[in-house]
Amino acid sequence: MLVVGLTGGIASGKSTVSRKLRDKYKLPIVDADKIARQVVEPGQNAYHQIVSYFKDKISDLLLEDRHLNRAALGKWVFSHKEDLKALNGITHPAVRYAMLKEIGYYYLKGYRMCVLDVPLLFEGNLDSICGVTISVICKQELQLERLMARNPELSEEDAKNRLRSQMSAEERITRSDYILQNDGTVIDLYEQIEGVIRKIQPSKLRTVLEYFPPFGVVSASSVVMSRLLMRKLQNKKFSKV
């Protein structure tokens, strides 16, 4: 089964692409945002760790029903880099485990492809389990405009803090196999999606072979090793910048 890593900056249009892949192409979507909400529900281990770490930093951390106040938590961490790193350190392991379980489920169901929809695909090193990676990008001024329209409660400075906290478009382009440029119309975006799907869709023969254990192990191992090598080379490149 081909695992397609889909990523993009906030308000870039990634969710639009994800819905299209689900609705038109009938691809199963492993949604990291959805899973991230589930793993911080009251009673979950990650929830208790977050409350313990942030309770003295954020006065309105919890809502009346004891759920996390995601808006307050987001506003805080996107203006405090060390705390954002701490939050990611709590949530990422739980999210990764849940995602791998879901990918395994779709593999056992016999799907030819599934989509790993992750905002922090490269930052979390999840591209290492993907056969193909796709990034949705747009101009930063358009991204800011879309973000503020989508989240009117954010000040312009809050919105800019969120954009600054994410990987640059340049680095996404370098790390991705395919790029969807979302500066135009939705029709333009859909045409780009169609073109990528035609290129990456596995043949029926390849899918059958990957369910044959020796071939499947070799195929999966080659993907992981090539991704690790690519990341090492890319990290060297960006460390020199």
C-alpha positions as a Markdown table, in Angstrom:
| # | Residue | x | y | z |
|---|---|---|---|---|
| 1 | Met | 0.0 | 0.0 | 0.0 |
| 2 | Leu | 1.3 | 3.4 | -1.0 |
| 3 | Val | 1.3 | 5.9 | 2.0 |
| 4 | Val | 1.0 | 9.4 | 0.6 |
| 5 | Gly | 2.1 | 12.1 | 3.0 |
| 6 | Leu | 0.1 | 15.3 | 2.6 |
| 7 | Thr | 1.2 | 18.5 | 4.4 |
| 8 | Gly | 1.1 | 22.2 | 4.1 |
| 9 | Gly | 1.2 | 25.4 | 6.2 |
| 10 | Ile | -1.8 | 26.7 | 8.1 |
| 11 | Ala | -4.5 | 28.1 | 5.8 |
| 12 | Ser | -2.6 | 26.9 | 2.7 |
| 13 | Gly | -5.5 | 24.7 | 1.5 |
| 14 | Lys | -4.4 | 21.3 | 2.7 |
| 15 | Ser | -7.8 | 20.5 | 4.1 |
| 16 | Thr | -9.4 | 21.2 | 0.7 |
| 17 | Val | -7.0 | 18.8 | -1.0 |
| 18 | Ser | -7.6 | 16.2 | 1.7 |
| 19 | Arg | -11.4 | 16.4 | 1.1 |
| 20 | Lys | -10.9 | 16.1 | -2.6 |
| 21 | Leu | -8.8 | 13.0 | -2.2 |
| 22 | Arg | -11.4 | 11.4 | 0.0 |
| 23 | Asp | -14.5 | 12.4 | -1.9 |
| 24 | Lys | -13.5 | 12.0 | -5.5 |
| 25 | Tyr | -10.7 | 9.4 | -5.4 |
| 26 | Lys | -12.1 | 7.5 | -2.4 |
| 27 | Leu | -8.8 | 7.4 | -0.6 |
| 28 | Pro | -8.8 | 6.7 | 3.2 |
| 29 | Ile | -7.5 | 9.7 | 5.1 |
| 30 | Val | -5.4 | 9.4 | 8.3 |
| 31 | Asp | -6.2 | 12.8 | 9.7 |
| 32 | Ala | -3.5 | 13.9 | 12.2 |
| 33 | Asp | -5.5 | 16.9 | 13.4 |
| 34 | Lys | -8.5 | 14.7 | 14.2 |
| 35 | Ile | -6.3 | 12.2 | 16.0 |
| 36 | Ala | -4.5 | 15.0 | 17.9 |
| 37 | Arg | -7.9 | 16.2 | 19.3 |
| 38 | Gln | -8.7 | 12.6 | 20.4 |
| 39 | Val | -5.5 | 12.0 | 22.2 |
| 40 | Val | -5.9 | 15.1 | 24.4 |
| 41 | Glu | -9.5 | 14.3 | 25.5 |
| 42 | Pro | -10.0 | 14.3 | 29.3 |
| 43 | Gly | -8.7 | 11.1 | 30.8 |
| 44 | Gln | -6.1 | 10.5 | 28.1 |
| 45 | Asn | -2.4 | 10.4 | 29.2 |
| 46 | Ala | -1.4 | 13.3 | 27.0 |
| 47 | Tyr | -4.2 | 15.4 | 28.5 |
| 48 | His | -2.9 | 15.0 | 32.0 |
| 49 | Gln | 0.6 | 15.8 | 30.9 |
| 50 | Ile | -0.5 | 19.0 | 29.2 |
| 51 | Val | -2.6 | 20.2 | 32.2 |
| 52 | Ser | 0.4 | 19.5 | 34.5 |
| 53 | Tyr | 2.8 | 21.4 | 32.3 |
| 54 | Phe | 0.6 | 24.4 | 31.4 |
| 55 | Lys | -1.7 | 24.9 | 34.4 |
| 56 | Asp | 0.5 | 27.5 | 36.0 |
| 57 | Lys | 1.2 | 29.3 | 32.7 |
| 58 | Ile | -2.3 | 29.6 | 31.2 |
| 59 | Ser | -5.0 | 30.8 | 33.5 |
| 60 | Asp | -7.9 | 29.7 | 31.3 |
| 61 | Leu | -6.4 | 26.5 | 30.1 |
| 62 | Leu | -9.5 | 24.4 | 30.9 |
| 63 | Leu | -13.1 | 25.0 | 29.8 |
| 64 | Glu | -16.0 | 24.5 | 32.1 |
| 65 | Asp | -16.4 | 20.9 | 30.9 |
| 66 | Arg | -12.7 | 20.3 | 31.7 |
| 67 | His | -11.7 | 20.0 | 28.1 |
| 68 | Leu | -8.6 | 21.9 | 27.0 |
| 69 | Asn | -9.2 | 25.5 | 25.9 |
| 70 | Arg | -7.5 | 24.9 | 22.5 |
| 71 | Ala | -7.7 | 28.6 | 21.5 |
| 72 | Ala | -5.9 | 29.8 | 24.7 |
| 73 | Leu | -3.4 | 27.0 | 24.5 |
| 74 | Gly | -2.6 | 27.7 | 20.8 |
| 75 | Lys | -2.3 | 31.4 | 21.4 |
| 76 | Trp | 0.2 | 30.8 | 24.2 |
| 77 | Val | 2.4 | 28.2 | 22.5 |
| 78 | Phe | 2.6 | 30.1 | 19.2 |
| 79 | Ser | 4.2 | 33.0 | 21.0 |
| 80 | His | 6.4 | 30.9 | 23.3 |
| 81 | Lys | 8.7 | 28.6 | 21.2 |
| 82 | Glu | 10.0 | 26.5 | 24.1 |
| 83 | Asp | 6.4 | 25.7 | 25.2 |
| 84 | Leu | 5.4 | 24.8 | 21.7 |
| 85 | Lys | 8.3 | 22.4 | 21.7 |
| 86 | Ala | 7.2 | 20.9 | 25.0 |
| 87 | Leu | 3.6 | 20.6 | 23.7 |
| 88 | Asn | 4.7 | 18.8 | 20.6 |
| 89 | Gly | 6.9 | 16.5 | 22.8 |
| 90 | Ile | 3.8 | 15.5 | 24.7 |
| 91 | Thr | 1.4 | 15.0 | 21.8 |
| 92 | His | 3.5 | 13.8 | 18.9 |
| 93 | Pro | 4.3 | 10.3 | 20.3 |
| 94 | Ala | 0.6 | 9.6 | 21.1 |
| 95 | Val | -0.5 | 10.9 | 17.7 |
| 96 | Arg | 2.2 | 8.8 | 15.9 |
| 97 | Tyr | 1.1 | 5.6 | 17.6 |
| 98 | Ala | -2.6 | 6.2 | 16.7 |
| 99 | Met | -1.7 | 7.0 | 13.1 |
| 100 | Leu | 0.4 | 3.9 | 12.6 |
| 101 | Lys | -2.5 | 1.8 | 14.0 |
| 102 | Glu | -4.9 | 3.4 | 11.5 |
| 103 | Ile | -2.4 | 2.9 | 8.6 |
| 104 | Gly | -2.2 | -0.8 | 9.5 |
| 105 | Tyr | -6.0 | -1.0 | 9.5 |
| 106 | Tyr | -6.2 | 0.3 | 5.9 |
| 107 | Tyr | -3.4 | -2.0 | 4.8 |
| 108 | Leu | -5.3 | -5.0 | 6.2 |
| 109 | Lys | -8.4 | -3.8 | 4.4 |
| 110 | Gly | -6.5 | -4.1 | 1.1 |
| 111 | Tyr | -6.4 | -0.4 | 0.0 |
| 112 | Arg | -3.9 | 0.5 | -2.8 |
| 113 | Met | -3.2 | 4.0 | -1.2 |
| 114 | Cys | -3.9 | 5.9 | 1.9 |
| 115 | Val | -3.2 | 9.5 | 2.7 |
| 116 | Leu | -1.4 | 10.6 | 5.9 |
| 117 | Asp | -2.7 | 14.2 | 6.4 |
| 118 | Val | -0.2 | 15.8 | 8.7 |
| 119 | Pro | 0.6 | 19.6 | 9.2 |
| 120 | Leu | 4.0 | 18.7 | 10.7 |
| 121 | Leu | 4.9 | 15.8 | 8.4 |
| 122 | Phe | 8.5 | 16.8 | 8.0 |
| 123 | Glu | 9.0 | 18.3 | 11.4 |
| 124 | Gly | 7.7 | 15.0 | 13.0 |
| 125 | Asn | 9.9 | 12.9 | 10.7 |
| 126 | Leu | 6.7 | 11.1 | 9.5 |
| 127 | Asp | 7.8 | 11.4 | 5.9 |
| 128 | Ser | 10.1 | 8.5 | 6.6 |
| 129 | Ile | 7.1 | 6.1 | 6.3 |
| 130 | Cys | 5.6 | 7.7 | 3.2 |
| 131 | Gly | 6.3 | 6.5 | -0.3 |
| 132 | Val | 5.3 | 9.9 | -1.7 |
| 133 | Thr | 5.1 | 13.3 | -0.1 |
| 134 | Ile | 2.9 | 16.3 | -1.3 |
| 135 | Ser | 3.0 | 19.8 | 0.0 |
| 136 | Val | 0.3 | 22.4 | -0.5 |
| 137 | Ile | 1.7 | 25.9 | -0.6 |
| 138 | Cys | 0.7 | 29.5 | -1.4 |
| 139 | Lys | 2.1 | 33.0 | -1.1 |
| 140 | Gln | 2.6 | 34.1 | 2.5 |
| 141 | Glu | 0.4 | 37.2 | 2.2 |
| 142 | Leu | -2.5 | 35.1 | 0.8 |
| 143 | Gln | -1.9 | 32.6 | 3.6 |
| 144 | Leu | -2.1 | 35.4 | 6.2 |
| 145 | Glu | -5.3 | 36.7 | 4.6 |
| 146 | Arg | -6.9 | 33.3 | 4.6 |
| 147 | Leu | -5.9 | 32.6 | 8.2 |
| 148 | Met | -7.4 | 35.8 | 9.5 |
| 149 | Ala | -10.6 | 35.3 | 7.6 |
| 150 | Arg | -10.9 | 31.7 | 8.9 |
| 151 | Asn | -10.0 | 32.7 | 12.5 |
| 152 | Pro | -11.3 | 36.2 | 13.1 |
| 153 | Glu | -10.5 | 36.0 | 16.8 |
| 154 | Leu | -6.8 | 36.2 | 16.0 |
| 155 | Ser | -5.0 | 39.5 | 15.9 |
| 156 | Glu | -2.7 | 40.1 | 13.0 |
| 157 | Glu | 0.3 | 39.6 | 15.3 |
| 158 | Asp | -1.1 | 36.2 | 16.5 |
| 159 | Ala | -1.6 | 35.1 | 13.0 |
| 160 | Lys | 1.9 | 36.1 | 12.0 |
| 161 | Asn | 3.3 | 34.2 | 15.0 |
| 162 | Arg | 1.5 | 31.0 | 13.8 |
| 163 | Leu | 3.0 | 31.4 | 10.3 |
| 164 | Arg | 6.5 | 32.1 | 11.7 |
| 165 | Ser | 6.4 | 29.0 | 13.8 |
| 166 | Gln | 6.0 | 26.7 | 10.8 |
| 167 | Met | 8.4 | 25.4 | 8.2 |
| 168 | Ser | 9.1 | 27.8 | 5.3 |
| 169 | Ala | 7.7 | 27.2 | 1.9 |
| 170 | Glu | 11.2 | 26.9 | 0.5 |
| 171 | Glu | 12.0 | 24.0 | 2.8 |
| 172 | Arg | 8.7 | 22.3 | 2.1 |
| 173 | Ile | 9.4 | 22.5 | -1.7 |
| 174 | Thr | 12.9 | 21.0 | -1.2 |
| 175 | Arg | 11.6 | 18.2 | 1.0 |
| 176 | Ser | 8.5 | 17.3 | -1.1 |
| 177 | Asp | 8.1 | 15.0 | -4.1 |
| 178 | Tyr | 5.2 | 17.0 | -5.4 |
| 179 | Ile | 3.9 | 20.5 | -4.9 |
| 180 | Leu | 0.4 | 21.9 | -5.2 |
| 181 | Gln | 0.5 | 25.6 | -5.7 |
| 182 | Asn | -2.7 | 27.0 | -4.2 |
| 183 | Asp | -2.6 | 30.7 | -5.3 |
| 184 | Gly | -5.4 | 30.5 | -7.9 |
| 185 | Thr | -8.9 | 29.1 | -8.1 |
| 186 | Val | -10.2 | 25.8 | -6.7 |
| 187 | Ile | -10.5 | 24.5 | -10.2 |
| 188 | Asp | -6.8 | 25.1 | -10.8 |
| 189 | Leu | -6.0 | 23.2 | -7.6 |
| 190 | Tyr | -8.2 | 20.3 | -8.6 |
| 191 | Glu | -6.5 | 20.0 | -11.9 |
| 192 | Gln | -3.1 | 19.8 | -10.1 |
| 193 | Ile | -4.4 | 17.1 | -7.8 |
| 194 | Glu | -5.6 | 15.1 | -10.8 |
| 195 | Gly | -2.2 | 15.3 | -12.4 |
| 196 | Val | -0.4 | 14.1 | -9.3 |
| 197 | Ile | -2.9 | 11.2 | -8.8 |
| 198 | Arg | -2.3 | 10.0 | -12.3 |
| 199 | Lys | 1.5 | 9.9 | -11.6 |
| 200 | Ile | 1.5 | 8.2 | -8.3 |
| 201 | Gln | -1.4 | 5.7 | -8.3 |
| 202 | Pro | 0.1 | 2.2 | -7.9 |
| 203 | Ser | -0.7 | -0.5 | -10.4 |
| 204 | Lys | -2.8 | -3.4 | -9.4 |
| 205 | Leu | 0.2 | -5.7 | -9.9 |
| 206 | Arg | 2.4 | -3.7 | -7.5 |
| 207 | Thr | -0.3 | -3.6 | -4.9 |
| 208 | Val | -0.7 | -7.4 | -5.1 |
| 209 | Leu | 3.1 | -7.9 | -4.8 |
| 210 | Glu | 3.3 | -5.7 | -1.7 |
| 211 | Tyr | 0.9 | -8.1 | 0.1 |
| 212 | Phe | 3.5 | -10.9 | -0.6 |
| 213 | Pro | 5.7 | -10.7 | 2.5 |
| 214 | Pro | 9.2 | -10.7 | 1.0 |
| 215 | Phe | 8.4 | -8.1 | -1.6 |
| 216 | Gly | 6.5 | -6.0 | 1.0 |
| 217 | Val | 9.4 | -6.0 | 3.5 |
| 218 | Val | 11.9 | -5.0 | 0.8 |
| 219 | Ser | 9.6 | -2.3 | -0.6 |
| 220 | Ala | 8.9 | -0.8 | 2.8 |
| 221 | Ser | 12.6 | -0.9 | 3.9 |
| 222 | Ser | 13.7 | 0.8 | 0.7 |
| 223 | Val | 11.2 | 3.6 | 1.3 |
| 224 | Val | 12.4 | 4.2 | 4.9 |
| 225 | Met | 16.1 | 4.1 | 4.0 |
| 226 | Ser | 15.7 | 6.4 | 1.0 |
| 227 | Arg | 13.8 | 8.9 | 3.1 |
| 228 | Leu | 16.3 | 8.8 | 5.9 |
| 229 | Leu | 19.2 | 9.4 | 3.4 |
| 230 | Met | 17.3 | 12.3 | 1.8 |
| 231 | Arg | 16.5 | 13.9 | 5.1 |
| 232 | Lys | 20.2 | 13.7 | 6.1 |
| 233 | Leu | 21.2 | 15.5 | 2.9 |
| 234 | Gln | 18.5 | 18.1 | 3.3 |
| 235 | Asn | 19.4 | 18.8 | 6.9 |
| 236 | Lys | 23.0 | 19.4 | 5.8 |
| 237 | Lys | 21.7 | 21.8 | 3.1 |
| 238 | Phe | 19.5 | 23.9 | 5.5 |
| 239 | Ser | 22.1 | 23.9 | 8.3 |
| 240 | Lys | 24.5 | 25.8 | 5.9 |
| 241 | Val | 21.8 | 28.4 | 5.1 |
